[in-house]
Amino acid sequence: MPVQIQTLEQAIRAAFPVSHLEIEDQSSGCGESYSVLLVSVAFEGKTTLAKHRLINELLKNEIAQMHAFSQKTFTPAQYEAYLAKAT
């Protein structure tokens, strides 16, 4: 059964205080490849690896059903710096 964006969003919002969340189905709607960008104060003081492990553990059942999963995780300050670099 394909993974739905709503399933991912509900799980993330239930587990983390979300400042910003983008979930993109990169598989043309078949639910096998997702990209997630998550901004949360819960990531303060954590390394990128630690942040990714938190997401991977939270979504382990969903990720097991996917072909590909990518993530970008930021604190609010890191996200502001990321946006500033993009412009």
C-alpha contacts under 8 A as a table, 3 or more apart, distances in Angstrom:
res1	aa1	res2	aa2	distance
1	M	65	Q	7.82
2	P	30	C	6.45
2	P	31	G	4.85
2	P	32	E	6.51
2	P	65	Q	7.23
2	P	66	M	7.83
3	V	7	T	7.03
3	V	8	L	7.81
3	V	31	G	5.00
3	V	32	E	6.90
3	V	62	E	6.39
3	V	65	Q	7.08
3	V	66	M	7.38
4	Q	7	T	5.30
4	Q	8	L	6.73
4	Q	31	G	6.16
5	I	8	L	5.23
5	I	9	E	6.12
5	I	23	I	6.81
5	I	24	E	7.80
5	I	25	D	7.32
5	I	31	G	7.89
6	Q	9	E	5.02
6	Q	10	Q	6.00
7	T	10	Q	5.32
7	T	11	A	6.27
8	L	11	A	5.29
8	L	12	I	6.18
8	L	59	L	7.43
8	L	62	E	7.75
9	E	12	I	5.22
9	E	13	R	6.00
9	E	23	I	7.52
10	Q	13	R	5.26
10	Q	14	A	6.01
11	A	14	A	5.24
11	A	15	A	6.32
11	A	58	L	7.48
11	A	59	L	7.53
12	I	15	A	5.25
12	I	16	F	5.99
12	I	18	V	7.98
12	I	55	I	7.99
12	I	58	L	7.68
13	R	16	F	5.49
13	R	17	P	6.63
13	R	18	V	6.23
14	A	17	P	7.91
15	A	58	L	7.87
16	F	40	S	6.81
16	F	42	A	6.56
17	P	40	S	5.80
17	P	41	V	6.78
17	P	42	A	6.75
18	V	21	L	6.69
18	V	38	L	7.17
18	V	39	V	6.11
18	V	40	S	4.97
18	V	41	V	7.64
19	S	38	L	7.76
19	S	39	V	5.33
19	S	40	S	5.36
19	S	41	V	7.57
19	S	76	P	7.11
20	H	37	L	7.82
20	H	38	L	5.91
20	H	39	V	4.99
20	H	40	S	7.19
21	L	36	V	7.35
21	L	37	L	5.70
21	L	38	L	4.73
21	L	39	V	6.40
22	E	35	S	8.00
22	E	36	V	5.71
22	E	37	L	5.05
22	E	38	L	6.61
23	I	34	Y	6.88
23	I	35	S	5.77
23	I	36	V	4.59
23	I	37	L	6.51
24	E	34	Y	5.56
24	E	35	S	5.13
24	E	36	V	6.47
25	D	28	S	6.60
25	D	29	G	6.19
25	D	30	C	7.99
25	D	31	G	6.38
25	D	32	E	7.80
25	D	33	S	5.97
25	D	34	Y	4.67
25	D	35	S	6.63
26	Q	29	G	7.44
26	Q	32	E	7.90
26	Q	33	S	5.24
26	Q	34	Y	5.43
26	Q	35	S	6.88
27	S	30	C	5.64
27	S	31	G	6.20
27	S	32	E	5.91
27	S	33	S	5.13
27	S	34	Y	7.30
28	S	31	G	7.80
31	G	34	Y	7.26
31	G	66	M	7.18
32	E	65	Q	7.16
32	E	66	M	4.38
32	E	67	H	5.09
32	E	68	A	6.52
33	S	66	M	5.88
33	S	67	H	5.66
33	S	68	A	4.55
33	S	69	F	5.67
34	Y	66	M	7.95
34	Y	68	A	6.49
34	Y	69	F	5.03
34	Y	70	S	6.46
35	S	69	F	5.85
35	S	70	S	4.74
35	S	71	Q	5.63
36	V	69	F	7.93
36	V	70	S	6.31
36	V	71	Q	4.66
36	V	72	K	6.27
37	L	71	Q	5.72
37	L	72	K	4.68
37	L	73	T	5.90
37	L	74	F	7.99
38	L	71	Q	7.72
38	L	72	K	6.32
38	L	73	T	4.94
38	L	74	F	6.33
39	V	73	T	5.91
39	V	74	F	4.74
39	V	75	T	5.41
39	V	76	P	5.89
39	V	79	Y	6.79
40	S	43	F	5.84
40	S	44	E	7.94
40	S	73	T	7.85
40	S	74	F	6.53
40	S	75	T	5.25
40	S	76	P	6.33
41	V	44	E	5.55
41	V	75	T	5.42
41	V	76	P	6.48
42	A	75	T	7.50
43	F	46	K	5.45
43	F	51	K	6.24
43	F	73	T	7.79
43	F	74	F	6.78
43	F	75	T	5.51
44	E	75	T	5.88
46	K	49	L	7.98
46	K	50	A	5.82
46	K	51	K	6.23
47	T	50	A	5.13
47	T	51	K	6.26
48	T	51	K	5.11
48	T	52	H	6.15
48	T	73	T	7.22
49	L	52	H	5.15
49	L	53	R	6.11
50	A	53	R	5.08
50	A	54	L	6.35
51	K	54	L	5.22
51	K	55	I	6.59
51	K	73	T	6.58
52	H	55	I	5.17
52	H	56	N	6.01
52	H	71	Q	7.31
52	H	73	T	7.15
53	R	56	N	4.94
53	R	57	E	5.97
54	L	57	E	5.30
54	L	58	L	6.19
55	I	58	L	5.06
55	I	59	L	6.07
56	N	59	L	5.27
56	N	60	K	5.44
56	N	63	I	7.51
57	E	60	K	5.12
59	L	62	E	5.30
59	L	63	I	5.91
60	K	63	I	5.10
60	K	64	A	6.08
61	N	64	A	5.24
61	N	65	Q	6.89
62	E	65	Q	5.37
62	E	66	M	6.80
63	I	66	M	5.13
63	I	67	H	7.97
63	I	68	A	7.76
63	I	69	F	6.74
66	M	69	F	6.94
74	F	77	A	7.70
74	F	78	Q	5.41
74	F	79	Y	5.45
75	T	78	Q	5.11
75	T	79	Y	6.12
76	P	79	Y	5.09
76	P	80	E	6.30
77	A	80	E	5.16
77	A	81	A	6.41
78	Q	81	A	5.12
78	Q	82	Y	6.12
79	Y	82	Y	4.86
79	Y	83	L	6.12
80	E	83	L	5.17
80	E	84	A	6.15
81	A	84	A	5.00
81	A	85	K	6.29
82	Y	85	K	5.28
82	Y	86	A	6.42
83	L	86	A	5.08
83	L	87	T	6.69
84	A	87	T	5.59
